[in-house]
Amino acid sequence: MKDLIQRSLSGLIYVLAIFLLLWMDSLSMFIFCLLLNFFALKEFYQLSYRTKSLPYKIMGILGGSLIVILSYLSASGAASGKILLLSFLAMPIITIPVLFYQPPVFYKAWGATLTGLIYISIPLALVSFIAFRDGGYQY
């Protein structure tokens, strides 16, 4: 029961932090999103280890950071929207060597890694598009 209360409070803080992001200036918002992404992915992957999923933590955190960075650059107009394709194409390519290293646990580990990116990094990346709506930074 204590874990449920702690996780619920953490989730509430996570949601409140996302709403707080919308009132910061663009660079502060970006840095906060990047830090929140790092700590949330780290926590998610530690929880995944408890279920024996064995996600690729370093690769997941780097991939999640890449998604947040490229989304910010695209939303702010500093780079083309096509640059977002890099973040989604880079992840499968990075994992090719892992196939030859641990084939029996690859699918379970890769699934846990991708779940973290879908559950945490993509929503944080979309915050940039909310903040930069109508062609400029809206706070």
C-alpha positions as CSV (number, residue, x, y, z in Angstrom):
1,M,0.0,0.0,0.0
2,K,2.9,2.4,0.8
3,D,4.3,1.8,-2.7
4,L,0.9,2.6,-4.3
5,I,0.7,6.0,-2.4
6,Q,4.3,6.8,-3.3
7,R,3.8,6.0,-7.0
8,S,0.5,7.9,-7.1
9,L,2.2,11.0,-5.6
10,S,5.1,10.7,-8.1
11,G,2.6,10.5,-10.9
12,L,0.7,13.5,-9.7
13,I,4.0,15.5,-9.4
14,Y,4.8,14.3,-13.0
15,V,1.5,15.6,-14.3
16,L,1.9,18.9,-12.4
17,A,5.4,19.3,-13.7
18,I,4.2,19.0,-17.3
19,F,1.6,21.7,-16.8
20,L,4.3,23.9,-15.1
21,L,6.5,23.5,-18.2
22,L,4.0,25.5,-20.3
23,W,4.6,28.7,-18.2
24,M,8.5,28.7,-18.4
25,D,10.6,30.3,-21.1
26,S,11.6,28.0,-23.9
27,L,15.2,27.2,-22.8
28,S,14.1,26.5,-19.2
29,M,11.2,24.3,-20.5
30,F,13.6,22.4,-22.7
31,I,16.2,21.8,-19.9
32,F,13.4,20.8,-17.5
33,C,11.9,18.4,-20.0
34,L,15.3,16.8,-20.6
35,L,16.0,16.4,-16.9
36,L,12.5,15.1,-16.2
37,N,12.9,12.6,-19.1
38,F,16.2,11.4,-17.7
39,F,15.0,10.8,-14.1
40,A,11.6,9.3,-15.2
41,L,13.2,6.9,-17.6
42,K,15.8,5.9,-15.0
43,E,13.0,5.2,-12.5
44,F,10.9,3.3,-15.1
45,Y,13.8,1.1,-16.1
46,Q,14.7,0.3,-12.5
47,L,11.1,-0.8,-12.0
48,S,11.4,-2.9,-15.1
49,Y,14.4,-4.7,-13.7
50,R,12.2,-5.9,-10.8
51,T,9.9,-7.7,-13.3
52,K,13.0,-9.3,-15.0
53,S,12.5,-7.4,-18.2
54,L,16.1,-6.2,-18.3
55,P,15.7,-3.1,-20.5
56,Y,18.7,-1.5,-22.2
57,K,18.9,1.5,-19.8
58,I,21.7,3.5,-21.4
59,M,20.3,3.1,-24.9
60,G,16.8,3.9,-23.7
61,I,17.9,7.1,-21.9
62,L,20.0,8.2,-24.8
63,G,17.2,7.5,-27.3
64,G,14.6,9.3,-25.1
65,S,16.9,12.3,-24.8
66,L,17.3,12.3,-28.6
67,I,13.6,12.3,-29.1
68,V,13.1,15.3,-26.6
69,I,16.0,17.2,-28.2
70,L,14.9,16.7,-31.8
71,S,11.3,17.5,-30.9
72,Y,12.4,20.8,-29.3
73,L,14.5,21.7,-32.3
74,S,11.7,20.9,-34.7
75,A,9.0,22.7,-32.7
76,S,11.1,25.8,-32.2
77,G,11.8,26.0,-35.9
78,A,15.6,25.6,-35.5
79,A,15.4,22.4,-37.6
80,S,13.1,20.8,-40.1
81,G,10.3,18.6,-39.0
82,K,11.9,15.8,-40.9
83,I,14.7,15.6,-38.4
84,L,12.3,13.8,-36.0
85,L,12.6,10.8,-38.3
86,L,16.2,10.4,-37.1
87,S,15.1,9.7,-33.6
88,F,12.7,7.0,-34.7
89,L,15.1,5.4,-37.2
90,A,18.2,5.5,-34.9
91,M,16.8,3.3,-32.2
92,P,16.3,0.1,-34.2
93,I,19.7,0.5,-35.9
94,I,21.5,0.9,-32.6
95,T,20.1,-2.4,-31.4
96,I,21.3,-4.6,-34.2
97,P,24.6,-5.6,-32.4
98,V,22.5,-6.6,-29.3
99,L,20.7,-9.3,-31.5
100,F,24.0,-11.1,-31.8
101,Y,24.9,-10.7,-28.1
102,Q,21.7,-11.9,-26.3
103,P,19.1,-13.3,-28.6
104,P,16.9,-15.1,-26.0
105,V,16.2,-11.9,-23.9
106,F,16.3,-9.4,-26.8
107,Y,12.5,-9.1,-27.4
108,K,11.6,-8.7,-23.7
109,A,14.4,-6.2,-23.1
110,W,13.7,-4.2,-26.3
111,G,10.0,-4.2,-25.5
112,A,10.6,-2.8,-22.0
113,T,13.0,-0.2,-23.5
114,L,10.5,0.9,-26.1
115,T,7.7,1.0,-23.5
116,G,9.7,3.6,-21.5
117,L,10.2,5.7,-24.6
118,I,6.5,5.6,-25.5
119,Y,5.3,6.1,-22.0
120,I,7.7,8.9,-20.9
121,S,9.8,10.4,-23.7
122,I,7.1,10.9,-26.4
123,P,4.7,12.8,-24.1
124,L,7.5,15.0,-22.9
125,A,8.6,15.6,-26.5
126,L,5.0,16.7,-27.4
127,V,5.2,19.4,-24.7
128,S,7.5,21.4,-27.1
129,F,4.9,21.3,-29.8
130,I,2.2,22.6,-27.4
131,A,4.5,25.4,-26.2
132,F,5.5,26.5,-29.7
133,R,2.0,26.5,-31.2
134,D,1.0,29.3,-33.7
135,G,4.6,29.8,-34.9
136,G,6.1,31.2,-31.6
137,Y,6.7,30.3,-28.0
138,Q,3.4,30.6,-26.1
139,Y,3.7,30.6,-22.3
